[in-house]
Amino acid sequence: MPQHEKENIISQTVTNYGGKLMSFIRPKVKNREDAEDILQDVWFQFSSLTNLSEIVNVGGWLYRVSANKIIDKYRKKKTENLEDFVYEDEDGSFSIKDILLLDESASPELKIFQDEIWKKLYAALDELPEKQRSAYIENELHDKTLQQIADEQGENIKTIISRKNYAVKHLRTRLRQLYDDLKN
């Protein structure tokens, strides 16, 4: 690819996605400077690619790289905000819930990505026994505490914790490919 053609693609991509990516990154970091640093890293990585025309979904690629850069920044800093964005399991997985809660109105690519996540999440939830599914949904999607769920269902808190843990293990297994896609 001739250099001027590559520069045109980069320039057009920055114009099309610069604001959207900043809106994606900014709420997840401490300050605007961190967001600008991450965005600059994304553009550097994008401009370093040898063949830009081989990227099938430029928007999806940019959002994945942005998410990875945010995670990298938090892993390095270990700030208090870490638990708000990433929960650390054995391999430090990205929190899918945060992606689902983003405002997708400015980005059709993000909306498609969110729809795919919802579809896979609900398919995996449907495979669970009812009580495990309920514990997960009430806690994660309806923001109830495990104690509230236990009280409402007349169950011991340890029972609810156990059900939620089984659900999380099942979802991690079923959504492993989705986690891997987000990290890569």
Secondary structure, DSSP 8 states (H G I E B T S, - for coil): --HHHHHHHHHHHHHHHHHHHHHHHGGGSSSHHHHHHHHHHHHHHHHH-S-GGG-S-HHHHHHHHHHHHHHHHHHHH--TTHHHHB---TT--B-HHHHHTS--TT-HHHHHHHHHHHHHHHHHHHTS-HHHHHHHIIIIIS---HHHHHHHHT--HHHHHHHHHHHHHHHHHHTHHHHHHHH-
